[in-house]
Amino acid sequence: MDPQFDEFLHVPARLSIVAVLAPADWVDFGFLRDSIGTSDSALSKQVSALAGAGYVDVRKNQDKRARRTYVRLTPQGREAFVRHAAALERIVALARGSDERPAAQ
């Protein structure tokens, strides 16, 4: 197994969350939920796990109408995602028998 492969991050729901967060700063919880097609409770559980691992920050704001929750990758989470994505690329390259392997991160 590639040493950069992150089994915690590889859980499909978590990987989907960090993939949506990667190109953004703060992302609205509802947008994140809709983007990955899950329920509030399932997303909340995975976001809590990612926060516990130090991969995401969660911010809650109260506006005039409702409480809003925002999520973003931490620097640690961003680095973990980049390493994990590179590991997946290397695994795919090996499976294809490619001589062109992505650079190690």
N, C-alpha and C positions, 0 to 999 in steps of 0.2 A: 504494500500500500504506500502511496505517496506520503511522505512525512508532512506535507502541507495540507493534506486532506483533513477537514474539520468535521468529525462525525456529529458534533452537536449542531453545527450550522447546516449540515446536509439534510436534516429533517425537512421534507418538502415544504411545509408551511413556513418554517423559519427561513429557508432559502428564498422562497417567494417574497417574503417580507423584506429581507435585506436587498434583494434585487430591485424592488420598487424604490426603496430608500436610497440606494447607491447614487443615482444621479441628482438627488434633491437635497435640500436643507431640511427644514421642518415639514412634515407631511401630516395632513389632517387624518385623524383616525378613520373617519367615514370614507375618505378617498382610498385609504389603504385597504380597508375592508372590501370595498367595491372592486378595487383593482385585482385583488387575489381571489375574490369570490368566496368569502367565508362569512361566518356569523360573528356578531360582536363578541360573544363569549369565547369562541375559539380563537379569535384574533387577540383578545385580551390575555388569554392564557399564554399564547406564544410570545406576545410582546413582553409579558412579565418574565418569562424564561430568558428572553434575550436581554432584558434589563438586568436581571440577576447575574448574568454572565458578563455584564459590562459592555455589551454590543450595541445597545440603544439607550437613548435618553428619552424620558417621557415628560411632557409639560402639559399641565391642565390650566386652562384659562376660563374665567367666567365672563361672558359678555352679557348684554342686556337680556337676551332671550334664553340662552342655554349655556351649559358648560361644554367647553371644547377641549378635546385631547389631541395633542400633536406628538409625533414620534420622529426621531432622527437617529442616524448612525453616529456612534461615538468614533473618535479616531481609531480606537481599538477594533471596533466593529467593522469599520471601513477596511482596515488592514487585513482582518480575518477574511472578509469577503473577497478581497483581491487575491489573497493567498489561496483560498479555497477554489475560486474560479480558475486560477492558473493550474492548480492540481487537477481539476476536472478536464481542462484542455489537454494536459499531458496524458491523462488516462485515455481520452478519446484518440489522441494522436497515436498512442501505442496500439490501441484496438484497430486502428486503420492501417497500422504498419507504416505510418508516415515517417520519412526522414526529417521532416521539418517539425521540430518540437518547439513549443513555446519556451521562451526564456524563463529560467527559474526566478522566482520573486524573492 
